[in-house]
Amino acid sequence: MRIIPAIDVIEGKCVRLSKGDYDTKKIYNENPLEVAKEFEDHGIQYLHLVDLDGAKSKHIVNHKILEQIASQTNLKIDFGGGLKSDEDLRIAFESGANQITGGSIAVKDPETFISWIQKYGSDKIILGADANNEKIAVSGWQEESDKELIPFIQDYQRKGISYVICTDISKDGMLQGPSFDLYRRVLSETTDLKLIASGGISTFDELPKLEELGCEGTIIGKAIYENRISLKQLENYILKIL
């Protein structure tokens, strides 16, 4: 299972929110590049980079930070937050993103999102399936849609998606453990899905459980920043897999 630390960016700084609420913003580092380099120094190969300014503005904002991290580390970056147009996508990939994540756009403008899957391929485009009470949430989680999580994922699988980041918003940033039951159900009702678990990771012991469920990757945010999971533990876990 891939270990994918998260860096969320607001105004160029590395922050974390709770349940996607911008009023809960906590700054952990003024320099996201420094954080990314520290991850890389501990054997981490992947990064989930979220442009929270972009999510709010509905267009890419922090692409310079993406470019900095991509050009000064070897991390494979998946980038999301506010990607709404072909131009946003072009900027993200030219700035060094390895993959992009589309969430709101997959709900609100499926035609554009499907065209991205067709143009760039399923290895480059990740579906962001963020859910509250198993209903898909959009616009930086400020709105809930009427779409049910599992049928939504199944529908996009038929359209060519293979990678899905699934976040249970009620768990995100709360350090109360991930939604094991939800992921178990998603994986049992889909086939060949590369499911990336996100939200709520709080202790190292949860990682082998997610791996056992069949998750392809897991995104870890606040647990790292609050020293609940050490980079050394992650380094040893990665070495063990290799």
N, C-alpha and C positions, 0 to 999 in steps of 0.2 A: 504493500500500500504506500502510495506516495505521500510524503509529508510536505504540506504546502503552507508555510507561514503567511500571514496576511499583513499588509501595510495599507492602512486607510489614510488618505491624504485630504486634509483641509488646509487651505492657505499655505501649502508647501510644507506642512508639518505632519508628523506621524501621530495619528490620534486613534482613539477607540470610542465607539458609542455603545449605549445599551439599548437593545431592541430597535435600533435604527433611529433613535431620537437624537436630533442634533443638539438639543439642550443638555444632553448628558455628556457632551464632548469632554474627553480628557486627553491632554497632550502628553505623549510619552517621549517624544524626541523631536527636536527642531529640524533634524536632518535625516530624511528617509534613506538617503544613500548610505549613511553610516550604519543604519539598522540592517540594510540589505547586505552590506559587506560582512557584518557580524554573522548573519545567517550563513552566508557562503563559507566563512571561516570554520563553521561547524558542520561542513559536509552537506549542507542543504543545497538542493539543485533547482528548486521550484519556488515561485513567489506568486501570490495572489495580490495584485495591486489594484486598489479601488480609489477612483477619483470621486470623492464625495461632493466636491464642488461641482463636478460635472453632472453628477446625479441630480443635484438641485437645479443646475442651470439648463439641463437637458441638451448639453453638447460638451464635447471634450474640453477640459480646462487644464489639467495638470500633466500634459504630455511631455513637458520639459523634464519633469521628475522621472517619468518613464524612460525618456531618452538617456538621462544621466545614469540610471541604474542599469539599463540594458548595455550601455557602452562601457561601463566601468566594472561590471561583474559578468559572470557567465551564467547567471540565473536565467532559467526559462520562465518568462513572465506571462501570466494570464492577466489581462487588463480589462476592467469594467468600470461602469459609472458614467451614465449620460451619453452613451454611444447611440446616436439616433439617425445618423445619415451616412451615406457612402463616403462623404468627405471625412467624417469623424473616424470611420474605420481606416481609411487610407492613412490618416495622420497617426493613428495608433500603431498600425503595422510598420509604417516608415520610421516611427520613433522607437521601434525595437520589440514590440509585443510579439510573443510567440503564438499566443491565442488571445481571443477576446471573448468576453462574456456579455451576452445580451439578455436582459430580463424584461423590463417594461416594454421594449420594442417588440418582443416576441408576442406580447398580448395586444398591444395597441396598433402595431403596424406589421402584421405577420408577413405581408407581401415582401416588404424590404428585408425582413429577417431571413425569410426563405431564400431570397435572392443571394444573400450573403453565404448561406450554406452551399448553394449551388456554385457560387463563384470561387469561394475559398476552400471548400471541402470540410468534411465533418471533423477533421483533426484540428482545424483552426478556430472553429466556432463552437462555443460552449453555451448551452442553454442555462440561464439563471432561473431556477424554479424556487422562488422564495415564497413561503407559505405561512399564513396565520390561520389556525383552525382548518388546515388543509385546503384553504382557498388561496389562490395565487395573489400576491400583493405586488403593487407596482409603484413607480415614482418614488424611489428611495424609501419604499415601504409606507409611504404616507397614505396610499389608497389600497383598498381591497377590491379585487375583481370578483366576478361571479364564476370564475373558472376553478374547477376541482383539480387538485394537484396531480393525481395519478393519471386521469384521462388526458390532462394537458401534456404531461411527459410522453405518454404513449402516442399521442397525435404527432408530436414533433419527432419521435423516433421514426414514424412512418415517413416523415419528410426528410430524414437523413441525419438527424442529430444522434451522436453517440455519447458525448460528454454532457453530463448534467451536474451543476452545483445545486444542491438542495439545502436550503436554510430554513429551519424552523424559527421564525422571527421571535416567538415567545421565549426561545432559549438564548438568543444571540446576545453575547456580552454579559450574560447573567452568571456564568461559571457554575451552572447547576447540572451539567452533564448534557450530552447530546440526545437527540430523539431516536434512540435505538429502535423502538417499535415502528416508528414511521419509516425508517430506512429499510427495516426488515420487510415491511409491506410493499414499499416501492420496488425493492429488488425481487420480491416473489411475484409481482404482477407485471414485470417487464422482462425482456430477454436481451442479453448482450449489452446491457447498459453500463457505461463507465460512470458510476455514481460517486460524486465527491461530496462527502459529508461536511457540513458547515454549521457552526452555531452551537454554543454551549459547552464545548470541550473544556474540561476543568482539571483533569488529572491525567497523568501518563497512562494509568491502567485502562483508561477508556480506549486507547489506540488499538491494542490487540483485539478488543471486542469488535471494533468497527471493521478491522481487517478480517476477522472471522465471519462477520456478516456478509462480506464480499464487496465492501466499499473499495473503489479504485484509488481514492485519495481522501485526505482529510485536511481541511483548512483550520489552522489554529491561530487565534488572535490574542485575545486578552490573557489567556492562560500563560502565554510566554511573557507578555509585558508585566503581568502581576507576579511573575516568578513562581507560578503554580507548576509549570513544566519547564525544566531547564534545557538550554540548548545542548548541553552535554548529554542529557537523556535522549534527546532527538538524534544526536550524532551517533550514539551507541545503537539506537534502534535502526537507523539507516545502514550502519555497518553490518548489523546482524542480517538484514535483508539481502545485502549485497553478498 
